Amino acid sequence: MDLTLAMVITVVVIALVFDYTNGFHDAANAIATSVSTRALTPRVALAMAAILNFVGAWLGVGVAQTIQELIQIDTAPGQGEGSAHALTIVLAALIGAITWNLITWYFGIPSSSSHALIGGIVGAGIASATTVSWDLLISKVAIPMVLSPAVGFIGAYLLMVIIMWVFRKARPTRVNRGFRLAQTVSAAGMALGHGLQDAQKTMGIIVLALVAGGLHDGNDVPFWVIVAAASAIAAGTYSGGWRIMRTLGRRIIELDPPKGFAAEATAASVLYVMAIGLHAPVSTTHTITSAIMGAGATQRFSAVRWGVAQGIVVAWVVTIPAAATVAALFYFVARIFLP
């Protein structure tokens, strides 16, 4: 087995490991609100999320194409040294993303796996003097990165206001019972949206590796790549992310079923619009966390634990540069040992 093929296999395996860590890191995004309001039991919620993450991965490839276009790796098929260098760039991007994922998972911080991956790609690209598509980064990453949590917060706030007005004369116990059932649907929508968004990001990085190794032209996403990415994120989701689930489900705001439904329904809608309409790789974590804050703010602004929220926002800001730094360091170290 030559060096290029060995590196392609290594990068694909590590990409699927990232996809798996994405699943358990972000599993809480889809189910934390439903579990905390007792609409679903944890195991039922995880099983549902895993299945719908798998299904969501088949709903499109637009986000995957955006990911693979973020950097322009220059390598010709059959050029072993050039391919090895290009694959080192992709490998560095993955190491940066996985490292940051594991750090934030350990501390229970709901940071963005999506932006960790993007930070890794940009950091490896800059370190290797590879062309980074800054226009695409701004239009498909930076602007949606700001818009998606803002829309999530405002949308959940407005939806919760409507719910409060419509059911203002209804008995709270009856309302809660009804919205627990409704949360089954909204949680399913979140899980489907998570698969649609996050599994595609891994597909994009695997296609990037295949192109770097001279094994694919990059014009489509192979069937086996879709199956592998969908399976890895589903398996990771089922393994659970309990640390982060506690932060989203309880520490930001004490959720009741109507607030949980408002947050999930809004966040899921944002994910679909961004993925299908704009092909933008937005953060599931940012979107649902902001939506939870928006729904909670209708009770009173002081009901939201802004200290916890502030820590999460800091992690959002730090994620891209932190993952980029790790990726750049790994690239420089790898270049000592690889062609």
C-alpha positions as CSV (number, residue, x, y, z in Angstrom):
1,M,0.0,0.0,0.0
2,D,1.5,3.3,-1.0
3,L,1.7,6.4,1.3
4,T,-1.1,8.3,-0.4
5,L,-3.6,5.5,-0.2
6,A,-2.7,4.8,3.4
7,M,-3.2,8.5,4.3
8,V,-6.5,8.6,2.5
9,I,-7.7,5.6,4.6
10,T,-6.4,7.2,7.8
11,V,-8.1,10.6,7.0
12,V,-11.4,8.9,6.2
13,V,-11.3,6.8,9.5
14,I,-10.4,10.0,11.5
15,A,-13.2,11.9,9.7
16,L,-15.7,9.2,10.8
17,V,-14.3,9.4,14.4
18,F,-15.0,13.2,14.2
19,D,-18.5,12.3,13.0
20,Y,-18.9,10.0,15.9
21,T,-17.7,12.6,18.4
22,N,-20.0,15.1,16.7
23,G,-22.9,12.7,17.4
24,F,-22.3,12.3,21.2
25,H,-21.2,15.9,21.5
26,D,-24.3,17.3,19.9
27,A,-26.8,14.6,20.8
28,A,-28.0,16.8,23.6
29,N,-29.0,19.5,21.1
30,A,-31.9,17.5,19.8
31,I,-33.1,15.9,23.0
32,A,-32.1,17.9,26.1
33,T,-35.3,20.0,26.2
34,S,-37.5,17.0,25.7
35,V,-35.7,15.0,28.4
36,S,-35.7,17.9,30.9
37,T,-39.4,18.5,30.5
38,R,-40.0,14.7,30.8
39,A,-41.7,14.6,27.4
40,L,-39.3,11.7,26.5
41,T,-37.2,9.3,28.6
42,P,-33.4,9.6,27.9
43,R,-33.0,6.3,26.1
44,V,-36.1,6.7,24.0
45,A,-35.0,10.2,23.1
46,L,-31.5,9.0,22.2
47,A,-32.8,6.2,20.0
48,M,-35.1,8.5,18.2
49,A,-32.4,11.1,17.7
50,A,-30.0,8.4,16.4
51,I,-32.4,7.1,13.8
52,L,-33.4,10.6,12.6
53,N,-29.8,11.7,12.5
54,F,-29.2,8.8,10.1
55,V,-32.3,9.8,8.0
56,G,-31.4,13.5,8.0
57,A,-28.0,12.7,6.4
58,W,-29.8,11.6,3.2
59,L,-31.7,14.8,2.7
60,G,-29.1,16.8,0.8
61,V,-25.4,17.4,0.0
62,G,-25.4,21.2,-0.3
63,V,-23.6,21.7,3.1
64,A,-21.1,19.0,2.2
65,Q,-20.2,20.9,-1.0
66,T,-19.7,24.2,0.9
67,I,-17.3,22.5,3.4
68,Q,-15.2,21.0,0.6
69,E,-15.0,24.4,-1.2
70,L,-13.6,26.3,1.8
71,I,-10.0,25.6,0.9
72,Q,-8.6,25.0,-2.6
73,I,-6.2,22.1,-2.3
74,D,-3.9,21.9,-5.3
75,T,-2.9,18.4,-6.1
76,A,-2.9,16.3,-9.3
77,P,-3.9,12.7,-9.4
78,G,-1.0,10.4,-9.2
79,Q,1.4,12.9,-7.6
80,G,2.4,11.0,-4.4
81,E,4.2,13.8,-2.6
82,G,1.7,16.5,-3.5
83,S,-1.2,14.2,-2.5
84,A,0.5,13.4,0.9
85,H,0.9,17.1,1.6
86,A,-2.7,17.8,0.7
87,L,-3.9,15.0,2.9
88,T,-1.8,16.3,5.8
89,I,-3.8,19.6,5.5
90,V,-7.1,17.7,5.7
91,L,-5.8,15.5,8.6
92,A,-4.6,18.6,10.5
93,A,-8.1,20.2,10.1
94,L,-9.7,17.1,11.6
95,I,-7.3,16.9,14.5
96,G,-8.0,20.5,15.4
97,A,-11.8,19.9,15.4
98,I,-11.7,16.6,17.3
99,T,-9.4,18.1,20.0
100,W,-11.7,21.0,20.6
101,N,-14.7,18.8,20.6
102,L,-13.2,16.6,23.3
103,I,-12.1,19.5,25.5
104,T,-15.6,21.1,25.4
105,W,-17.3,17.8,25.9
106,Y,-15.2,17.1,29.0
107,F,-16.1,20.4,30.6
108,G,-19.8,20.1,29.5
109,I,-19.7,23.2,27.3
110,P,-22.1,23.1,24.3
111,S,-19.7,24.5,21.7
112,S,-20.1,24.0,18.0
113,S,-18.7,20.9,16.3
114,S,-19.4,22.6,13.0
115,H,-17.4,25.6,13.8
116,A,-14.6,23.5,15.3
117,L,-14.4,21.7,11.9
118,I,-14.4,25.0,10.0
119,G,-11.8,26.4,12.4
120,G,-9.7,23.4,11.8
121,I,-10.0,23.7,8.0
122,V,-9.1,27.4,8.1
123,G,-6.2,26.9,10.5
124,A,-4.7,24.1,8.4
125,G,-5.2,26.2,5.3
126,I,-3.5,29.2,6.6
127,A,-0.6,27.2,8.1
128,S,0.0,25.4,4.8
129,A,-0.4,28.6,2.7
130,T,-3.3,27.0,0.9
131,T,-5.9,29.2,-0.6
132,V,-8.8,29.8,1.7
133,S,-12.1,30.9,0.1
134,W,-12.6,33.9,2.3
135,D,-15.7,35.1,0.4
136,L,-17.4,31.7,0.9
137,L,-16.3,31.8,4.6
138,I,-17.9,35.1,5.1
139,S,-21.1,34.5,3.1
140,K,-21.8,30.8,4.0
141,V,-20.2,30.7,7.5
142,A,-19.6,34.0,9.3
143,I,-22.9,35.7,8.4
144,P,-25.1,32.6,9.0
145,M,-23.1,32.0,12.3
146,V,-24.4,35.4,13.5
147,L,-27.9,35.1,11.9
148,S,-28.9,31.6,13.1
149,P,-28.6,32.2,16.9
150,A,-30.2,35.7,16.5
151,V,-33.1,34.2,14.5
152,G,-33.3,31.3,17.0
153,F,-33.6,33.7,20.0
154,I,-36.1,36.1,18.4
155,G,-38.2,33.3,16.7
156,A,-38.5,31.2,19.9
157,Y,-39.4,34.4,21.9
158,L,-42.2,35.3,19.5
159,L,-43.5,31.7,19.2
160,M,-43.6,31.5,23.0
161,V,-45.5,34.8,23.2
162,I,-48.0,33.4,20.7
163,I,-48.4,30.1,22.7
164,M,-48.9,32.1,25.9
165,W,-51.6,34.2,24.4
166,V,-53.4,31.4,22.7
167,F,-53.5,29.2,25.8
168,R,-53.8,32.0,28.3
169,K,-57.1,30.7,29.7
170,A,-56.3,27.0,29.5
171,R,-55.4,25.0,32.6
172,P,-51.5,24.7,33.0
173,T,-51.6,20.9,33.6
174,R,-53.6,20.3,30.4
175,V,-51.3,22.6,28.4
176,N,-48.2,20.9,29.7
177,R,-49.6,17.5,28.9
178,G,-50.4,18.6,25.3
179,F,-47.0,20.2,24.7
180,R,-45.2,17.1,26.0
181,L,-46.8,15.2,23.1
182,A,-46.0,18.1,20.8
183,Q,-42.3,17.9,21.9
184,T,-42.1,14.4,20.5
185,V,-42.6,16.0,17.0
186,S,-40.4,19.0,17.7
187,A,-37.5,16.9,19.1
188,A,-37.8,14.6,16.0
189,G,-37.5,17.7,13.9
190,M,-34.4,18.8,15.7
191,A,-32.8,15.4,15.3
192,L,-33.6,15.3,11.6
193,G,-32.1,18.8,11.2
194,H,-29.0,17.9,13.1
195,G,-28.4,14.9,10.7
196,L,-29.1,17.1,7.7
197,Q,-26.5,19.7,8.9
198,D,-23.8,17.9,10.7
199,A,-23.5,14.5,8.9
200,Q,-23.0,16.5,5.6
201,K,-20.0,18.3,7.1
202,T,-18.2,15.0,7.5
203,M,-19.2,14.0,4.0
204,G,-17.5,17.2,2.8
205,I,-14.3,16.5,4.6
206,I,-14.1,12.9,3.3
207,V,-14.7,14.1,-0.3
208,L,-12.0,16.7,0.3
209,A,-9.6,13.9,1.3
210,L,-10.6,11.8,-1.7
211,V,-9.9,14.7,-4.0
212,A,-6.6,15.4,-2.2
213,G,-5.6,11.8,-2.8
214,G,-6.5,11.9,-6.5
215,L,-9.3,9.4,-6.0
216,H,-12.3,11.6,-6.8
217,D,-13.1,14.6,-8.9
218,G,-15.2,16.3,-6.1
219,N,-18.3,16.8,-8.3
220,D,-20.5,14.6,-6.2
221,V,-20.7,12.7,-2.9
222,P,-20.2,8.9,-3.3
223,F,-22.9,6.7,-2.0
224,W,-20.6,4.9,0.5
225,V,-19.5,8.3,2.0
226,I,-23.2,9.1,2.7
227,V,-23.8,5.7,4.3
228,A,-20.6,5.9,6.4
229,A,-21.2,9.5,7.7
230,A,-24.8,8.8,8.5
231,S,-24.0,5.6,10.4
232,A,-21.1,7.2,12.4
233,I,-23.2,10.2,13.5
234,A,-26.1,8.0,14.4
235,A,-23.9,5.7,16.5
236,G,-22.3,8.7,18.3
237,T,-25.8,10.1,19.0
238,Y,-27.0,6.9,20.6
239,S,-23.9,6.8,22.9
240,G,-25.2,10.1,24.4
241,G,-23.8,13.3,25.6
242,W,-25.0,13.6,29.2
243,R,-22.7,16.3,30.4
244,I,-23.9,18.8,27.7
245,M,-27.5,17.7,28.1
246,R,-27.4,18.9,31.7
247,T,-26.2,22.3,30.6
248,L,-28.8,22.8,27.9
249,G,-31.7,21.1,29.7
250,R,-31.4,22.6,33.1
251,R,-28.6,25.1,33.7
252,I,-29.7,27.8,31.3
253,I,-33.4,28.0,32.1
254,E,-35.9,25.8,33.9
255,L,-37.9,24.5,31.0
256,D,-41.5,23.5,30.8
257,P,-43.1,21.7,27.8
258,P,-44.4,24.8,26.0
259,K,-40.9,26.5,26.2
260,G,-39.3,23.3,25.1
261,F,-41.5,23.0,22.1
262,A,-41.0,26.7,21.1
263,A,-37.2,26.3,21.3
264,E,-37.1,23.0,19.4
265,A,-39.6,24.0,16.7
266,T,-37.8,27.3,16.0
267,A,-34.3,25.8,16.0
268,A,-35.3,23.0,13.7
269,S,-36.8,25.5,11.2
270,V,-33.6,27.5,11.2
271,L,-31.5,24.4,10.5
272,Y,-33.7,23.4,7.5
273,V,-33.7,26.8,6.0
274,M,-29.9,27.2,6.3
275,A,-29.1,23.7,5.0
276,I,-31.6,23.4,2.2
277,G,-32.1,27.0,1.2
278,L,-28.6,28.5,1.7
279,H,-26.3,25.4,2.0
280,A,-24.8,27.1,5.0
281,P,-23.1,24.9,7.7
282,V,-24.6,26.6,10.8
283,S,-24.3,25.3,14.3
284,T,-27.0,23.2,15.8
285,T,-25.6,24.0,19.2
286,H,-25.7,27.8,18.7
287,T,-29.2,27.7,17.3
288,I,-30.9,25.5,19.9
289,T,-29.1,27.3,22.8
290,S,-30.2,30.7,21.6
291,A,-33.8,29.4,21.1
292,I,-33.9,28.1,24.7
293,M,-32.8,31.5,25.9
294,G,-35.4,33.2,23.7
295,A,-38.2,31.0,25.0
296,G,-37.1,31.4,28.6
297,A,-36.9,35.2,28.3
298,T,-40.7,35.4,27.9
299,Q,-41.0,34.4,31.5
300,R,-38.7,37.2,32.6
301,F,-35.2,38.1,31.5
302,S,-33.9,37.3,34.9
303,A,-35.2,33.7,34.6
304,V,-32.4,33.0,32.1
305,R,-29.1,32.2,33.9
306,W,-27.1,34.7,31.9
307,G,-23.9,33.7,33.7
308,V,-24.1,30.2,32.2
309,A,-25.1,31.7,28.9
310,Q,-22.1,34.1,28.9
311,G,-19.8,31.1,29.3
312,I,-21.4,29.4,26.4
313,V,-21.1,32.6,24.2
314,V,-17.4,32.8,25.1
315,A,-16.9,29.2,23.9
316,W,-18.7,30.1,20.7
317,V,-16.3,33.0,20.0
318,V,-13.2,30.9,21.0
319,T,-14.1,27.8,19.0
320,I,-13.0,28.7,15.5
321,P,-9.6,30.3,16.5
322,A,-8.9,27.5,19.1
323,A,-9.6,24.7,16.6
324,A,-7.6,26.6,14.0
325,T,-4.6,27.0,16.3
326,V,-4.6,23.2,17.1
327,A,-4.9,22.4,13.4
328,A,-2.0,24.7,12.5
329,L,0.3,23.3,15.2
330,F,-0.5,19.7,14.2
331,Y,0.2,20.6,10.5
332,F,3.7,22.0,11.4
333,V,4.5,19.0,13.5
334,A,3.2,16.6,10.8
335,R,5.4,18.2,8.2
336,I,8.4,17.2,10.1
337,F,7.6,13.5,9.6
338,L,5.5,13.5,6.4
339,P,6.5,14.5,2.8
